[in-house]
Amino acid sequence: MIRRFRPTFWPTLISVPALLVLLALGTWQMQRLAWKEDIIRAFSERVSADPLTTAPAGQSLAEIEYRRVKLSGHYVNDREMFLAGRTFNGRGGWAILTPFRTDDGALVVVDRGWVPLDRKDPRTRPQSLIEGPTTVEGLIRRPNLRTYFTPDNEPEKNLWFSADVEAMAQKSGLGPVRPYLVEGLRQPIPGGFPVGGEIQVALRNDHLQYAITWYSLAIALVVIYVLYHLKLERDRKPA
């Protein structure tokens, strides 16, 4: 008795296209892996580069996201805005977003950081309201726009669930604003609040695992296909 490989029509008709799809998905994930690694490399270079001293304008966010900035100007403290649903070390709270007018007249929205729920009212943290000329150091970040599950912003209540900087600028009445956030870096602040962010370029990069998964499924399909069509037959030797 010997085993012979004898493919049949319907399993072959189903398996071949499925194999091609699995191989295509694995190859696509490898291409995405190279693309993501290029992005991570570019962002790392931007974070380590010398900070910009003016708020860039006229460039796409893809070109300037994660660039460090060091801007001179002053906060417009009476136009603070509050971004809901922010946590720090497991505690709920708010992100304080404050318009910042640079010395050359540009307006940016600065995410100054987190405050606990009971420190939303500026009167509970008067020391945090920095008056007069100051310097903001931070990272240019893409605004946190709403998703399908994000509640609608309520500008009339100064209650924001997504950082729509254009709507925020309209609410503040201060004129045109740069189309990005400046995420303020953590530094000593009188009274301890708001708590600023830290430099972290954390981009998910699971494409290699996905590619391995698709290629593994392709190999498994080939193995199953071959084993299924190996037929045990009597060896017919010539008389």
MDAnalysis code that builds the backbone (N, CA, C; Angstrom):
import MDAnalysis as mda
import numpy as np

u = mda.Universe.empty(717, n_residues=239, atom_resindex=np.repeat(np.arange(239), 3), trajectory=True)
u.add_TopologyAttr("name", ["N", "CA", "C"] * 239)
u.add_TopologyAttr("resid", np.arange(1, 240))
u.add_TopologyAttr("resname", ["MET", "ILE", "ARG", "ARG", "PHE", "ARG", "PRO", "THR", "PHE", "TRP", "PRO", "THR", "LEU", "ILE", "SER", "VAL", "PRO", "ALA", "LEU", "LEU", "VAL", "LEU", "LEU", "ALA", "LEU", "GLY", "THR", "TRP", "GLN", "MET", "GLN", "ARG", "LEU", "ALA", "TRP", "LYS", "GLU", "ASP", "ILE", "ILE", "ARG", "ALA", "PHE", "SER", "GLU", "ARG", "VAL", "SER", "ALA", "ASP", "PRO", "LEU", "THR", "THR", "ALA", "PRO", "ALA", "GLY", "GLN", "SER", "LEU", "ALA", "GLU", "ILE", "GLU", "TYR", "ARG", "ARG", "VAL", "LYS", "LEU", "SER", "GLY", "HIS", "TYR", "VAL", "ASN", "ASP", "ARG", "GLU", "MET", "PHE", "LEU", "ALA", "GLY", "ARG", "THR", "PHE", "ASN", "GLY", "ARG", "GLY", "GLY", "TRP", "ALA", "ILE", "LEU", "THR", "PRO", "PHE", "ARG", "THR", "ASP", "ASP", "GLY", "ALA", "LEU", "VAL", "VAL", "VAL", "ASP", "ARG", "GLY", "TRP", "VAL", "PRO", "LEU", "ASP", "ARG", "LYS", "ASP", "PRO", "ARG", "THR", "ARG", "PRO", "GLN", "SER", "LEU", "ILE", "GLU", "GLY", "PRO", "THR", "THR", "VAL", "GLU", "GLY", "LEU", "ILE", "ARG", "ARG", "PRO", "ASN", "LEU", "ARG", "THR", "TYR", "PHE", "THR", "PRO", "ASP", "ASN", "GLU", "PRO", "GLU", "LYS", "ASN", "LEU", "TRP", "PHE", "SER", "ALA", "ASP", "VAL", "GLU", "ALA", "MET", "ALA", "GLN", "LYS", "SER", "GLY", "LEU", "GLY", "PRO", "VAL", "ARG", "PRO", "TYR", "LEU", "VAL", "GLU", "GLY", "LEU", "ARG", "GLN", "PRO", "ILE", "PRO", "GLY", "GLY", "PHE", "PRO", "VAL", "GLY", "GLY", "GLU", "ILE", "GLN", "VAL", "ALA", "LEU", "ARG", "ASN", "ASP", "HIS", "LEU", "GLN", "TYR", "ALA", "ILE", "THR", "TRP", "TYR", "SER", "LEU", "ALA", "ILE", "ALA", "LEU", "VAL", "VAL", "ILE", "TYR", "VAL", "LEU", "TYR", "HIS", "LEU", "LYS", "LEU", "GLU", "ARG", "ASP", "ARG", "LYS", "PRO", "ALA"])
u.atoms.positions = np.array([
    [0.841, -1.187, 0.000],
    [0.000, 0.000, 0.000],
    [0.887, 1.252, 0.000],
    [0.562, 2.209, -0.851],
    [1.297, 3.473, -0.879],
    [0.288, 4.623, -0.900],
    [0.776, 5.831, -0.564],
    [-0.080, 7.018, -0.603],
    [0.200, 7.795, -1.888],
    [-0.874, 8.162, -2.562],
    [-0.768, 8.953, -3.774],
    [-1.534, 10.271, -3.588],
    [-0.958, 11.332, -4.151],
    [-1.599, 12.649, -4.076],
    [-2.548, 12.806, -5.255],
    [-3.863, 12.859, -4.943],
    [-4.869, 12.942, -5.996],
    [-5.855, 14.085, -5.667],
    [-5.585, 15.280, -6.173],
    [-6.482, 16.420, -5.889],
    [-7.869, 16.195, -6.464],
    [-8.852, 16.745, -5.767],
    [-10.232, 16.698, -6.247],
    [-10.705, 18.113, -6.576],
    [-11.786, 18.179, -7.342],
    [-12.183, 19.458, -7.946],
    [-12.609, 20.504, -6.912],
    [-13.641, 20.205, -6.113],
    [-14.211, 21.235, -5.247],
    [-13.248, 21.697, -4.148],
    [-12.572, 20.814, -3.454],
    [-11.585, 21.305, -2.477],
    [-10.510, 22.179, -3.115],
    [-10.096, 21.829, -4.324],
    [-9.089, 22.637, -5.005],
    [-9.645, 24.002, -5.379],
    [-10.892, 24.010, -5.881],
    [-11.525, 25.264, -6.285],
    [-11.668, 26.221, -5.106],
    [-11.892, 25.688, -3.932],
    [-12.047, 26.525, -2.737],
    [-10.686, 26.893, -2.141],
    [-9.775, 25.965, -2.119],
    [-8.509, 26.161, -1.412],
    [-7.569, 27.125, -2.118],
    [-7.493, 27.055, -3.436],
    [-6.542, 27.902, -4.159],
    [-6.851, 29.393, -3.968],
    [-8.094, 29.845, -4.200],
    [-8.364, 31.268, -3.938],
    [-8.133, 31.653, -2.476],
    [-8.505, 30.747, -1.547],
    [-8.289, 31.049, -0.126],
    [-6.806, 31.207, 0.165],
    [-5.986, 30.368, -0.422],
    [-4.539, 30.465, -0.220],
    [-4.011, 31.785, -0.767],
    [-4.466, 32.166, -1.947],
    [-4.018, 33.432, -2.534],
    [-4.411, 34.620, -1.667],
    [-5.612, 34.574, -1.100],
    [-6.057, 35.663, -0.221],
    [-5.190, 35.734, 1.029],
    [-4.903, 34.601, 1.650],
    [-4.077, 34.585, 2.863],
    [-2.676, 35.103, 2.579],
    [-2.101, 34.694, 1.465],
    [-0.766, 35.189, 1.103],
    [-0.793, 36.690, 0.829],
    [-1.852, 37.163, 0.180],
    [-1.960, 38.595, -0.104],
    [-2.084, 39.397, 1.188],
    [-2.873, 38.887, 2.145],
    [-3.026, 39.584, 3.416],
    [-1.702, 39.625, 4.181],
    [-0.970, 38.523, 4.173],
    [0.326, 38.514, 4.847],
    [1.294, 39.491, 4.213],
    [1.329, 39.548, 2.884],
    [2.211, 40.484, 2.185],
    [1.811, 41.926, 2.452],
    [0.495, 42.177, 2.476],
    [0.016, 43.536, 2.777],
    [0.446, 43.974, 4.170],
    [0.395, 43.055, 5.140],
    [0.819, 43.404, 6.496],
    [2.329, 43.664, 6.555],
    [3.108, 42.980, 5.763],
    [4.543, 43.254, 5.713],
    [4.805, 44.647, 5.131],
    [4.024, 45.031, 4.140],
    [4.150, 46.378, 3.589],
    [3.749, 47.421, 4.631],
    [2.683, 47.121, 5.378],
    [2.261, 48.037, 6.446],
    [3.316, 48.122, 7.548],
    [3.999, 47.021, 7.805],
    [5.066, 47.016, 8.804],
    [6.166, 47.991, 8.412],
    [6.597, 47.944, 7.156],
    [7.639, 48.868, 6.694],
    [7.159, 50.314, 6.782],
    [5.884, 50.547, 6.414],
    [5.314, 51.891, 6.495],
    [5.284, 52.395, 7.931],
    [4.857, 51.551, 8.874],
    [4.757, 51.968, 10.272],
    [6.144, 52.220, 10.865],
    [7.112, 51.396, 10.508],
    [8.471, 51.604, 11.018],
    [9.042, 52.925, 10.523],
    [8.716, 53.306, 9.301],
    [9.166, 54.605, 8.782],
    [8.535, 55.740, 9.575],
    [7.253, 55.599, 9.907],
    [6.574, 56.635, 10.684],
    [7.187, 56.751, 12.078],
    [7.414, 55.635, 12.741],
    [7.990, 55.654, 14.080],
    [9.380, 56.287, 14.051],
    [10.158, 55.955, 13.015],
    [11.496, 56.526, 12.883],
    [11.408, 58.043, 12.698],
    [10.474, 58.485, 11.855],
    [10.325, 59.916, 11.607],
    [9.882, 60.645, 12.867],
    [8.926, 60.065, 13.609],
    [8.453, 60.705, 14.825],
    [9.553, 60.785, 15.868],
    [10.351, 59.731, 15.982],
    [11.452, 59.748, 16.948],
    [12.450, 60.850, 16.609],
    [12.696, 61.031, 15.324],
    [13.607, 62.101, 14.900],
    [13.026, 63.467, 15.216],
    [11.713, 63.615, 15.041],
    [11.086, 64.910, 15.324],
    [11.142, 65.246, 16.808],
    [10.886, 64.240, 17.635],
    [10.899, 64.480, 19.079],
    [12.282, 64.896, 19.556],
    [13.321, 64.333, 18.959],
    [14.689, 64.630, 19.401],
    [15.273, 65.870, 18.736],
    [14.580, 66.430, 17.732],
    [15.086, 67.617, 17.044],
    [14.943, 68.856, 17.922],
    [15.681, 69.893, 17.569],
    [15.572, 71.157, 18.303],
    [14.141, 71.684, 18.185],
    [13.591, 72.249, 19.266],
    [12.200, 72.718, 19.216],
    [12.025, 73.913, 18.297],
    [10.837, 73.970, 17.678],
    [10.475, 75.141, 16.885],
    [10.135, 76.292, 17.823],
    [10.487, 77.493, 17.420],
    [10.210, 78.663, 18.262],
    [9.049, 79.492, 17.734],
    [8.440, 79.050, 16.647],
    [7.218, 79.666, 16.141],
    [6.206, 78.565, 15.865],
    [4.934, 78.917, 15.936],
    [3.874, 77.938, 15.676],
    [3.744, 77.746, 14.173],
    [4.117, 76.568, 13.642],
    [4.105, 76.380, 12.185],
    [2.705, 76.501, 11.608],
    [2.660, 77.020, 10.376],
    [1.387, 77.169, 9.671],
    [1.599, 76.758, 8.220],
    [0.523, 76.283, 7.583],
    [0.582, 75.945, 6.174],
    [1.175, 74.599, 5.861],
    [1.498, 73.799, 6.870],
    [2.023, 72.461, 6.636],
    [0.983, 71.437, 7.057],
    [1.030, 70.263, 6.428],
    [0.106, 69.213, 6.813],
    [0.501, 68.665, 8.179],
    [-0.505, 68.173, 8.911],
    [-0.226, 67.625, 10.234],
    [0.704, 66.424, 10.161],
    [0.636, 65.676, 9.061],
    [1.509, 64.514, 8.919],
    [2.979, 64.913, 8.918],
    [3.284, 66.150, 8.511],
    [4.665, 66.613, 8.426],
    [5.182, 67.175, 9.747],
    [4.283, 67.620, 10.614],
    [4.740, 68.322, 11.820],
    [4.292, 67.664, 13.120],
    [3.441, 66.634, 13.053],
    [3.002, 66.003, 14.296],
    [4.207, 65.461, 15.064],
    [4.189, 65.661, 16.372],
    [5.242, 65.254, 17.294],
    [6.482, 66.153, 17.229],
    [6.421, 67.252, 16.472],
    [7.517, 68.207, 16.554],
    [7.440, 68.933, 17.883],
    [8.579, 69.120, 18.491],
    [8.632, 69.892, 19.728],
    [8.575, 71.383, 19.408],
    [7.925, 72.129, 20.287],
    [7.866, 73.585, 20.146],
    [8.221, 74.234, 21.482],
    [8.745, 75.444, 21.386],
    [9.016, 76.275, 22.555],
    [8.573, 77.677, 22.191],
    [7.360, 78.013, 22.635],
    [6.690, 79.224, 22.191],
    [6.637, 80.261, 23.299],
    [6.932, 81.492, 22.940],
    [6.832, 82.608, 23.884],
    [5.538, 83.362, 23.618],
    [4.867, 83.766, 24.683],
    [3.615, 84.483, 24.549],
    [2.907, 84.569, 25.890],
    [1.582, 84.490, 25.854],
    [0.824, 84.552, 27.109],
    [-0.458, 83.738, 26.984],
    [-0.872, 83.148, 28.099],
    [-2.127, 82.408, 28.159],
    [-3.300, 83.374, 28.205],
    [-4.405, 82.953, 27.579],
    [-5.666, 83.687, 27.701],
    [-6.489, 82.905, 28.721],
    [-6.202, 83.151, 30.002],
    [-6.730, 82.297, 31.070],
    [-8.235, 82.372, 31.229],
    [-8.838, 83.489, 30.836],
    [-10.292, 83.593, 31.021],
    [-11.066, 82.835, 29.952],
    [-10.340, 82.139, 29.050],
    [-11.003, 81.349, 28.018],
    [-10.635, 79.868, 28.141],
    [-10.341, 79.414, 29.336],
    [-10.052, 77.996, 29.533],
    [-11.215, 77.128, 29.035],
    [-10.849, 75.948, 28.528],
    [-11.850, 74.979, 28.097],
    [-11.539, 73.639, 28.748],
    [-12.570, 72.812, 28.913],
    [-12.436, 71.608, 29.720],
    [-12.796, 70.379, 28.892],
    [-11.829, 69.469, 28.757],
    [-12.009, 68.246, 27.988],
    [-12.329, 67.121, 28.961],
    [-13.522, 66.538, 28.819],
    [-14.019, 65.562, 29.787],
    [-13.423, 64.178, 29.544],
    [-13.542, 63.339, 30.583],
    [-13.204, 61.933, 30.453],
    [-11.724, 61.639, 30.437],
    [-10.905, 62.442, 31.111],
    [-9.461, 62.217, 31.151],
    [-9.068, 61.636, 32.505],
    [-8.108, 60.724, 32.479],
    [-7.673, 60.060, 33.709],
    [-6.177, 60.232, 33.897],
    [-5.751, 60.104, 35.148],
    [-4.332, 60.146, 35.494],
    [-4.129, 59.245, 36.702],
    [-3.296, 58.222, 36.523],
    [-3.060, 57.237, 37.590],
    [-4.364, 56.650, 38.119],
    [-5.293, 56.394, 37.199],
    [-6.549, 55.768, 37.575],
    [-7.603, 56.710, 38.128],
    [-7.302, 57.986, 38.222],
    [-8.261, 58.971, 38.755],
    [-8.918, 59.727, 37.612],
    [-10.216, 59.923, 37.724],
    [-10.931, 60.685, 36.718],
    [-10.676, 62.168, 36.856],
    [-10.865, 62.883, 35.761],
    [-10.661, 64.319, 35.815],
    [-10.890, 64.975, 34.468],
    [-10.269, 66.126, 34.316],
    [-10.420, 66.943, 33.116],
    [-9.054, 67.283, 32.549],
    [-9.020, 67.524, 31.244],
    [-7.850, 68.141, 30.627],
    [-8.161, 69.621, 30.449],
    [-7.218, 70.459, 30.853],
    [-7.396, 71.898, 30.743],
    [-6.776, 72.371, 29.438],
    [-7.610, 72.911, 28.556],
    [-7.156, 73.436, 27.277],
    [-7.283, 74.948, 27.301],
    [-6.163, 75.626, 27.078],
    [-6.131, 77.074, 27.203],
    [-5.580, 77.698, 25.933],
    [-6.262, 78.706, 25.368],
    [-5.684, 79.426, 24.224],
    [-4.380, 80.109, 24.638],
    [-3.436, 80.134, 23.710],
    [-2.134, 80.756, 23.970],
    [-1.803, 81.638, 22.778],
    [-1.588, 82.918, 23.053],
    [-1.245, 83.885, 22.012],
    [0.267, 84.073, 22.011],
    [0.903, 83.702, 20.881],
    [2.351, 83.813, 20.796],
    [2.746, 85.272, 20.560],
    [4.024, 85.544, 20.765],
    [4.510, 86.921, 20.604],
    [4.351, 87.433, 19.183],
    [4.314, 86.518, 18.199],
    [4.131, 86.964, 16.819],
    [2.673, 86.937, 16.386],
    [1.748, 86.758, 17.353],
    [0.325, 86.892, 17.069],
    [-0.423, 85.624, 16.745],
    [0.270, 84.480, 16.660],
    [-0.421, 83.226, 16.357],
    [-1.205, 82.757, 17.578],
    [-2.292, 82.052, 17.317],
    [-3.106, 81.500, 18.392],
    [-3.063, 79.981, 18.311],
    [-2.698, 79.340, 19.414],
    [-2.705, 77.882, 19.492],
    [-3.490, 77.483, 20.731],
    [-4.028, 76.266, 20.701],
    [-4.704, 75.712, 21.867],
    [-3.720, 74.777, 22.562],
    [-3.454, 75.049, 23.822],
    [-2.483, 74.279, 24.590],
    [-3.217, 73.352, 25.543],
    [-2.913, 72.067, 25.446],
    [-3.402, 71.096, 26.423],
    [-2.446, 71.161, 27.606],
    [-2.855, 71.872, 28.635],
    [-1.954, 72.093, 29.769],
    [-1.837, 70.862, 30.655],
    [-2.796, 69.936, 30.544],
    [-2.697, 68.713, 31.324],
    [-3.950, 68.429, 32.135],
    [-3.783, 67.515, 33.075],
    [-4.902, 66.927, 33.817],
    [-5.098, 67.619, 35.163],
    [-6.388, 67.764, 35.521],
    [-6.748, 68.181, 36.883],
    [-7.821, 67.223, 37.384],
    [-7.885, 66.956, 38.702],
    [-8.957, 66.090, 39.224],
    [-10.308, 66.768, 39.097],
    [-11.344, 65.980, 39.300],
    [-12.704, 66.482, 39.099],
    [-12.998, 67.721, 39.936],
    [-12.448, 67.776, 41.141],
    [-12.767, 68.897, 42.025],
    [-11.891, 70.119, 41.790],
    [-11.043, 70.086, 40.744],
    [-10.203, 71.243, 40.426],
    [-10.532, 71.833, 39.059],
    [-11.688, 71.509, 38.549],
    [-12.084, 72.082, 37.260],
    [-12.232, 73.600, 37.353],
    [-12.847, 74.073, 38.385],
    [-13.071, 75.508, 38.563],
    [-11.724, 76.203, 38.782],
    [-11.380, 77.191, 37.950],
    [-10.099, 77.882, 38.115],
    [-9.917, 78.503, 39.498],
    [-11.017, 78.789, 40.176],
    [-10.900, 79.395, 41.507],
    [-10.316, 78.440, 42.532],
    [-10.359, 77.134, 42.239],
    [-9.780, 76.150, 43.155],
    [-8.279, 75.957, 42.925],
    [-7.751, 76.589, 41.890],
    [-6.313, 76.475, 41.580],
    [-5.809, 77.800, 41.007],
    [-5.948, 78.876, 41.751],
    [-5.564, 80.197, 41.223],
    [-4.093, 80.286, 40.853],
    [-3.248, 79.506, 41.537],
    [-1.818, 79.571, 41.236],
    [-1.489, 79.051, 39.850],
    [-2.399, 78.228, 39.285],
    [-2.131, 77.653, 37.963],
    [-2.364, 78.646, 36.839],
    [-3.022, 79.763, 37.124],
    [-3.355, 80.737, 36.084],
    [-2.166, 81.660, 35.869],
    [-1.244, 81.212, 35.054],
    [-0.012, 81.960, 34.820],
    [-0.328, 83.210, 34.013],
    [-0.011, 84.353, 34.592],
    [-0.283, 85.632, 33.949],
    [1.002, 86.215, 33.367],
    [0.822, 87.046, 32.330],
    [1.959, 87.736, 31.752],
    [2.783, 86.868, 30.826],
    [3.892, 87.407, 30.339],
    [4.741, 86.667, 29.391],
    [5.249, 85.357, 29.988],
    [5.178, 84.307, 29.205],
    [5.655, 83.000, 29.648],
    [6.062, 82.186, 28.432],
    [6.543, 80.998, 28.680],
    [6.988, 80.103, 27.608],
    [6.280, 78.773, 27.743],
    [5.819, 78.259, 26.630],
    [5.179, 76.940, 26.579],
    [6.101, 75.982, 25.831],
    [6.364, 74.853, 26.454],
    [7.109, 73.790, 25.786],
    [6.179, 72.591, 25.636],
    [6.153, 72.013, 24.439],
    [5.253, 70.890, 24.231],
    [5.481, 70.236, 22.888],
    [4.545, 69.357, 22.555],
    [4.573, 68.620, 21.294],
    [3.342, 68.983, 20.480],
    [3.513, 69.104, 19.178],
    [2.379, 69.277, 18.279],
    [1.665, 67.932, 18.152],
    [0.382, 67.926, 18.442],
    [-0.392, 66.695, 18.380],
    [-1.643, 66.905, 17.545],
    [-2.072, 65.825, 16.929],
    [-3.316, 65.850, 16.152],
    [-4.497, 66.005, 17.110],
    [-5.465, 66.874, 16.792],
    [-6.622, 67.020, 17.681],
    [-7.344, 65.695, 17.889],
    [-7.867, 65.524, 19.076],
    [-8.600, 64.312, 19.426],
    [-10.040, 64.465, 18.955],
    [-10.296, 64.120, 17.683],
    [-11.620, 64.312, 17.109],
    [-12.569, 63.210, 17.565],
    [-13.850, 63.474, 17.441],
    [-14.848, 62.574, 17.968],
    [-14.977, 61.329, 17.102],
    [-15.395, 60.247, 17.727],
    [-15.710, 58.998, 17.046],
    [-17.218, 58.783, 17.121],
    [-17.650, 57.643, 16.610],
    [-19.078, 57.335, 16.601],
    [-19.639, 57.291, 18.017],
    [-18.804, 56.874, 18.986],
    [-19.291, 56.706, 20.354],
    [-19.030, 57.934, 21.228],
    [-18.389, 58.972, 20.678],
    [-18.089, 60.159, 21.472],
    [-19.323, 61.051, 21.569],
    [-19.687, 61.480, 22.761],
    [-20.827, 62.400, 22.873],
    [-20.549, 63.708, 22.144],
    [-21.611, 64.393, 21.789],
    [-21.464, 65.690, 21.126],
    [-20.902, 66.718, 22.102],
    [-20.037, 67.580, 21.582],
    [-19.557, 68.695, 22.389],
    [-20.704, 69.646, 22.720],
    [-20.566, 70.336, 23.834],
    [-21.563, 71.318, 24.252],
    [-20.854, 72.655, 24.477],
    [-20.550, 73.368, 23.381],
    [-19.787, 74.614, 23.501],
    [-20.439, 75.645, 24.409],
    [-21.778, 75.688, 24.396],
    [-22.466, 76.678, 25.224],
    [-22.230, 76.450, 26.712],
    [-21.888, 75.199, 27.089],
    [-21.572, 74.879, 28.480],
    [-20.063, 74.776, 28.718],
    [-19.292, 75.057, 27.655],
    [-17.836, 74.902, 27.719],
    [-17.478, 73.478, 28.125],
    [-18.214, 72.517, 27.569],
    [-18.021, 71.102, 27.871],
    [-17.659, 70.391, 26.569],
    [-16.456, 69.806, 26.573],
    [-15.920, 69.219, 25.346],
    [-15.573, 67.760, 25.599],
    [-15.966, 66.916, 24.665],
    [-15.615, 65.494, 24.713],
    [-14.573, 65.147, 23.650],
    [-14.376, 66.036, 22.690],
    [-13.338, 65.893, 21.679],
    [-12.748, 67.268, 21.422],
    [-11.460, 67.284, 21.102],
    [-10.746, 68.555, 20.960],
    [-10.912, 69.094, 19.540],
    [-12.044, 69.705, 19.281],
    [-12.299, 70.349, 17.997],
    [-11.765, 71.775, 18.101],
    [-10.512, 71.976, 17.679],
    [-9.847, 73.251, 17.941],
    [-10.521, 74.413, 17.211],
    [-11.077, 74.159, 16.031],
    [-11.747, 75.246, 15.320],
    [-13.002, 75.694, 16.058],
    [-13.780, 74.729, 16.543],
    [-14.969, 75.080, 17.324],
    [-14.560, 75.756, 18.631],
    [-13.471, 75.301, 19.224],
    [-12.986, 75.922, 20.453],
    [-12.555, 77.358, 20.214],
    [-11.887, 77.601, 19.091],
    [-11.473, 78.967, 18.767],
    [-12.686, 79.859, 18.544],
    [-13.707, 79.308, 17.885],
    [-14.935, 80.077, 17.677],
    [-15.591, 80.398, 19.008],
    [-15.589, 79.395, 19.916],
    [-16.163, 79.619, 21.240],
    [-15.382, 80.681, 22.004],
    [-14.048, 80.669, 21.860],
    [-13.231, 81.628, 22.615],
    [-13.349, 83.034, 22.062],
    [-13.732, 83.161, 20.775],
    [-13.878, 84.475, 20.173],
    [-12.563, 85.187, 19.946],
    [-11.473, 84.423, 19.801],
    [-10.149, 85.038, 19.675],
    [-9.622, 85.026, 18.248],
    [-10.384, 84.505, 17.312],
    [-9.934, 84.512, 15.930],
    [-9.383, 83.178, 15.481],
    [-8.786, 83.134, 14.278],
    [-8.278, 81.871, 13.716],
    [-7.234, 81.220, 14.613],
    [-7.221, 79.883, 14.565],
    [-6.323, 79.117, 15.425],
    [-5.570, 78.104, 14.579],
    [-4.380, 77.727, 15.025],
    [-3.637, 76.682, 14.342],
    [-4.414, 75.365, 14.465],
    [-4.417, 74.532, 13.411],
    [-5.276, 73.329, 13.401],
    [-4.676, 72.142, 14.146],
    [-4.065, 72.368, 15.264],
    [-3.480, 71.288, 16.056],
    [-3.455, 71.700, 17.515],
    [-3.208, 70.716, 18.366],
    [-2.999, 70.978, 19.783],
    [-1.511, 71.055, 20.067],
    [-1.159, 71.849, 21.054],
    [0.179, 71.777, 21.626],
    [0.028, 71.104, 22.986],
    [0.569, 69.893, 23.091],
    [0.474, 69.145, 24.340],
    [1.611, 69.584, 25.253],
    [1.256, 70.322, 26.309],
    [2.265, 70.839, 27.219],
    [2.990, 69.730, 27.958],
    [4.302, 69.877, 28.079],
    [5.097, 68.878, 28.776],
    [5.069, 69.126, 30.281],
    [5.291, 68.059, 31.013],
    [5.237, 68.139, 32.469],
    [6.371, 69.000, 33.005],
    [6.014, 69.960, 33.837],
    [6.984, 70.845, 34.458],
    [6.390, 71.383, 35.757],
    [7.247, 71.882, 36.649],
    [6.719, 72.389, 37.922],
    [5.730, 73.532, 37.698],
    [4.550, 73.406, 38.285],
    [3.509, 74.426, 38.195],
    [3.062, 74.764, 39.613],
    [2.946, 76.033, 39.942],
    [2.468, 76.401, 41.284],
    [1.143, 75.719, 41.604],
    [1.095, 75.064, 42.745],
    [-0.110, 74.357, 43.151],
    [-0.181, 72.936, 42.632],
    [0.681, 72.564, 41.684],
    [0.758, 71.184, 41.209],
    [-0.176, 70.813, 40.086],
    [-1.142, 71.683, 39.752],
    [-2.088, 71.389, 38.676],
    [-2.127, 72.541, 37.685],
    [-2.354, 72.207, 36.400],
    [-2.569, 70.894, 35.780],
    [-1.283, 70.071, 35.699],
    [-1.447, 68.747, 35.583],
    [-0.323, 67.835, 35.422],
    [-0.099, 67.629, 33.926],
    [1.035, 68.111, 33.421],
    [1.328, 68.021, 31.996],
    [1.704, 66.622, 31.573],
    [1.895, 66.446, 30.275],
    [2.225, 65.141, 29.721],
    [3.725, 64.889, 29.709],
    [4.096, 63.749, 29.205],
    [5.488, 63.368, 29.038],
    [5.720, 63.006, 27.577],
    [6.978, 63.113, 27.137],
    [7.294, 62.772, 25.757],
    [7.208, 61.270, 25.584],
    [6.211, 60.835, 24.851],
    [6.026, 59.419, 24.569],
    [5.509, 59.271, 23.141],
    [6.297, 58.621, 22.310],
    [5.839, 58.313, 20.959],
    [5.414, 56.853, 20.968],
    [4.172, 56.617, 21.294],
    [3.665, 55.246, 21.446],
    [2.708, 54.942, 20.307],
    [3.234, 54.373, 19.251],
    [2.411, 53.988, 18.113],
    [2.335, 52.471, 18.050],
    [1.135, 51.963, 17.957],
    [0.977, 50.512, 17.867],
    [1.615, 50.000, 16.583],
    [2.311, 48.895, 16.708],
    [2.946, 48.298, 15.541],
    [2.812, 46.777, 15.646],
    [1.616, 46.287, 15.325],
    [1.317, 44.858, 15.420],
    [1.356, 44.166, 14.062],
    [1.868, 44.853, 13.050],
    [1.773, 44.318, 11.690],
    [2.574, 43.037, 11.507],
    [3.709, 42.908, 12.200],
    [4.485, 41.671, 12.058],
    [3.690, 40.484, 12.593],
    [3.033, 40.657, 13.752],
    [2.219, 39.572, 14.299],
    [1.081, 39.216, 13.352],
    [0.450, 40.230, 12.756],
    [-0.631, 39.959, 11.807],
    [-0.104, 39.203, 10.589],
    [1.064, 39.616, 10.087],
    [1.637, 38.938, 8.919],
    [1.936, 37.479, 9.238],
    [2.516, 37.233, 10.411],
    [2.816, 35.861, 10.815],
    [1.540, 35.035, 10.897],
    [0.479, 35.649, 11.419],
    [-0.803, 34.947, 11.525],
    [-1.323, 34.541, 10.151],
    [-1.331, 35.488, 9.190],
    [-1.863, 35.176, 7.857],
    [-1.008, 34.121, 7.157],
    [0.311, 34.259, 7.257],
    [1.180, 33.269, 6.607],
    [1.042, 31.899, 7.270],
    [0.863, 31.874, 8.580],
    [0.678, 30.598, 9.277],
    [-0.606, 29.916, 8.840],
    [-1.657, 30.699, 8.665],
    [-2.915, 30.131, 8.180],
    [-2.747, 29.583, 6.757],
    [-1.950, 30.285, 5.940],
    [-1.703, 29.795, 4.583],
    [-0.971, 28.451, 4.617],
    [0.038, 28.351, 5.494],
    [0.772, 27.081, 5.609],
    [-0.156, 25.976, 6.101],
    [-0.987, 26.296, 7.093],
    [-1.910, 25.296, 7.630],
    [-2.880, 24.819, 6.551],
    [-3.339, 25.749, 5.716],
    [-4.260, 25.368, 4.641],
    [-3.587, 24.414, 3.658],
    [-2.332, 24.704, 3.310],
    [-1.614, 23.830, 2.384],
    [-1.447, 22.438, 2.982],
    [-1.077, 22.380, 4.274],
    [-0.878, 21.086, 4.935],
    [-2.180, 20.292, 4.949],
    [-3.277, 20.947, 5.320],
    [-4.566, 20.250, 5.363],
    [-4.970, 19.774, 3.975],
    [-4.758, 20.633, 2.980],
    [-5.115, 20.270, 1.603],
    [-4.335, 19.043, 1.143],
    [-3.030, 19.026, 1.421],
    [-2.208, 17.899, 0.982],
    [-2.603, 16.620, 1.713],
    [-2.760, 16.708, 3.038],
    [-3.123, 15.514, 3.804],
    [-4.480, 14.964, 3.371],
    [-5.408, 15.864, 3.065],
    [-6.745, 15.432, 2.657],
    [-6.691, 14.636, 1.353],
    [-5.765, 15.005, 0.470],
    [-5.723, 14.376, -0.850],
    [-4.679, 13.271, -0.980],
    [-4.031, 12.928, 0.118],
    [-3.143, 11.782, 0.077],
    [-3.980, 10.513, 0.278],
    [-4.137, 9.749, -0.750],
    [-4.978, 8.569, -0.722],
    [-4.114, 7.311, -0.581],
    [-4.558, 6.444, 0.321],
    [-3.866, 5.169, 0.499],
    [-4.389, 4.186, -0.539],
    [-3.484, 3.737, -1.409],
    [-3.876, 2.856, -2.498],
    [-2.942, 1.653, -2.535],
    [-3.466, 0.592, -3.155],
    [-2.655, -0.601, -3.351],
    [-1.681, -0.348, -4.512],
    [-0.451, -0.659, -4.264],
    [0.558, -0.490, -5.279],
    [0.374, -1.560, -6.360],
    [0.131, -1.092, -7.565],
    [-0.102, -2.009, -8.681],
    [1.217, -2.211, -9.444],
    [1.905, -3.253, -9.115],
    [3.167, -3.532, -9.788],
    [2.880, -4.301, -11.079],
    [3.681, -4.058, -12.078],
    [3.473, -4.805, -13.338],
    [3.734, -6.290, -13.147],
    [2.936, -7.079, -13.805],
    [3.075, -8.540, -13.682],
    [4.375, -9.007, -14.323],
])
